[in-house]
Amino acid sequence: MSHLSHEDGRKFLAVGAHPDDIEAGAGGLIAMLVEEGWAGAYLVCTDGAKGARDAERALRLPERRAAEQREAADRLGVKDVIHLSHADGELVSDLELRAEIVKVIRDTRPSVVFAWDPASYWIGDMVMNHTDHMVAGEAACYAVYPAAQNAMTFPEQLTGERRPHRVDELWLFGTNRPNVFVDVASHAPQKAHAQAAHVSQLAGYFTEEENRLAARWLVRDYDNPVVRRRAADPELVESFRRIILGQRVMTLDPDIFYDPFPAS
């Protein structure tokens, strides 16, 4: 499916605003990468406490959602889950959040980072995006570049073995301007199994038909082999805005990926 162009590049970091974001946005691709031997980590920015309909339940929810996120990561084979535990619905893209994400990048040293597209105020023509999604995405992007690789940014972090780190590729999910499409049909069961771990949120998920409609809106304007192949099942396509910041670390199998700008 993919291969890497340098020995120490088989690492990814996925940044989400809430528990369950990462599986929804990139669960199929993450399942593929882990199966290939990639090491991955999750970074969840908020406690997810507002994913409840009453205040009493919300008090107990952060602990439960953290456990659900741990279980979901286990189901995809992701070993490390890091929680920043900011208040759900109140995430702010400030230097504090940026520094926290930079520290994780410098510690985990990924070649690829997954995050929300911060430019998506809405997704398709039917979903208004959550403010935490956009804030987490913006903070992740600014942490990736230029902060994490610049020794003069948050220099107090550079102790022991922690040093600046350059991320090679940034993959943004929940995007209205995708340039890579991934056929995740082969790993759809793993993705669904991971999403099902978020039991506290299942009642709030879209119905199967709503998921299909949302997926269709995301890919409707794109004509490529992956989208055509899954025209009847658009939820089996994950779409991303792929940004090459350093060297291109993944060569993509055209049977699974459509990349309009392949390596020459």
N, C-alpha and C positions, 0 to 999 in steps of 0.2 A: 504493500500500500504506500509506504513512504520510506525514505531512508535519510539519514543525516550525513552532513558533509564534514563533521568533525567529531572526535571521540567523546568529548565531554558535553555534548549538546542534547542528550536524551533526557531533558528535564523541562517540565512546564509548570507554570503557576496560573491558576484560575482565580480571578477576583470577582466576587459577587457582593451585592448589597445585602441580600438576605439569605438565610438557609433556603435552599431549593432553586435559587437563580441559576446556578452553574449547570445543574443537570438539565434544566429546561433549555438553556442556551447552547450548550456544547456537550451534552452527555453522550451522544452517539460517537462523536469524534474522540472524546476522552477515552471511551471504552476501547476504541481502535488503538489509540496510542499506548495505553497500558498493556494491551495484549501484545504489542510489538516490543515491549520492554522499557518503555519510557517511565521515568519516575516523576510523580506529580505531587503538587500540594494545592490545597484550597485555602483561600483567604476570604473570610466572611466579615463584612464591615459592621453590620448591625446585629442586635440581639433578636430581631424578628418578633418583638413583643406585641406589635400592633396587628399581627396576623390572627387576632381573636376578636370576637364580637362583643365581649363584655370585659369590664375592668378586672373583675376577680380572676377570671381565667387568664388574662394578660399577665398577671403577676407571676403565674406559674409557667408561662409559655417559654421564656428564654431557655430555661434548662431543658425543657422537653425538645425544643427545636434544635438545640445544640446536639442532643443525643440523636435526633433524627438525621441531622446532617452527617454525624459520624457514621451512622448506619448506611446512609446513601453513598458516602465515599467508599466505605468498605465494599459495597456491592459493585462498585466500578474498579476496585483495586487501588484506590488512592489512599496512601498511608497517612499523610499529614493534613490535618485540618486546623487552621489558625483562626481564632475569633478575636476581633477587635472590640466587639460588644458595645458599639455606639448605640444610642437610642434610635430605635426604629422610627422612620418618618422624620427624623431631625438631623440627618447626615449633612455635614457641611464640608465643602471642598476647600479646606484651609491648610495651612502649613503643618498643623498637627497630624491630620490624616495623611497628607503626602509623606511626611517623615515616617509614619508607621508603615506605609506600604513600601517605601524605599528600604527600610530596615529588613523587611521580609524578603524583598528581591535580593538584597545583598547577602542574606543568609541562605536562601534557597538556590540562588544563581541559575535561574531558568534561561533557556535559549528562546522559549516561546511563552508569551503571556496572553491569556484570554481575559476579556473584560467586556462590560457593556459599552456600546457605542454612545458616547456622551452627547452626540448631536441629535439623538432620536427623542425629540419632544413627544412624538407620537410614533407608533409602529404600524406600518401599512396605513389603511384608511379607517381603522376601526378601534384602535387601542391607544389611549393616552398613556404615556410612559410614567412610571413612578419617579418622583424626584430623587429618591435614594439611588435608583439605577443610574441616572445621569450623573449624579455627584460621584458615585463610586467609580464610574467609567472615566470621568474627567480626572479624578485624583490618581487613578491607575495610569492613565496616559502621561500625565505630568511626572509621575514617579518614574515611569519607564524612561522618558526622555524629557529633559536632560538629567534629572536629579540623580538617579541611581548610579550613573556612570561617572558623575562629576565628583571628584575628591573634595572639592571646595563646598559642596552642598551637604549639609548635615555632617560635618567632619567629626563631630563628637561620637558618631556611630562607628568610626573606623578604629576599632580596638581588637586586639587578638587576631583572629583569622578573618574577621569581617573586612572586606575591601570593596571598592567600587566595582560595579558590574554592568556590562552592556548587554541588553536584551537584543536578540537578532530579529525577532518577528513579533508583531502585535496583531492578534486576531480579535476583532470586535464583533460580538454577537448582538442581536436585537437591532440590527442596522437596516436602514432604508436604502443604503447604497452598497450592496454586497458585490464583491468581485471574486469570491471563491464559493463554490457550491459543493457540498459533500453529500453523497448518497450514503445514508446511515442505515439502510434497510437491514444489512447484515448484523447490526448491533442494536437494532430497535428494541429487542427484548431486554437487553441489559439496561438500556436507558430507561425503559418503562419500569423495570424492577427497582432502579435507583430512585426514580421519582415517587414510586409508591411508598418509599420509606418515610416520606414527609406526611405521615398520617394526619397530623393536626391540621394540615392545609388542604386535604383532599376535597373537603366539601366546598372549598373556595376555588377549585380549579375550573377551567372552562370545560364544557362537555366535549366529547370526542368530535362532534360536528363543528363546534366553535373552534377547536384547535385546528381542524382541517381548513376552515375558512380563513383563520388568521394566517396559517402557513401559505395558503394560496395567494393571499394579498401580498405577502412578502416576496414571492417569486414570480408574480403574474407578469411582470414586464420584461422577464428575462428568457431568452431563447438559447438554450445550450443543451448538450446531451444529457446531463444529470436531470435537469428540470423536465425535459421531454420524457425521459424514462419513467419519472415518478409523477407524471401529470395527474394520474388518478389518486395518488397518495402523497400529496405535497408535504405532509408532516414527516415524511421519511427523508426530507432534504434539510440539512442545516446550512445556513448561509452566513457568511462572515465578510467583513471588510478586513482584508489582509494587508498589513503595512510592513514592508521590508526595511528594517532600520540598520541592519548590519549585513552579514552574509546570509544568503538564502539557505536555511538549514533543512528544509524539507523539499524533496523531489516527489511530486504527487502522481500517483497512479491515475491515468486518465479514465480508467474504468470506474473509478470511485469519485474522483474530484474533477471539477471543471475549473480551470484557472485560465482566464483570458490572457494572462501575461506570463507564460511559462519561461523558465530559464532558457537562455539561448545556448 
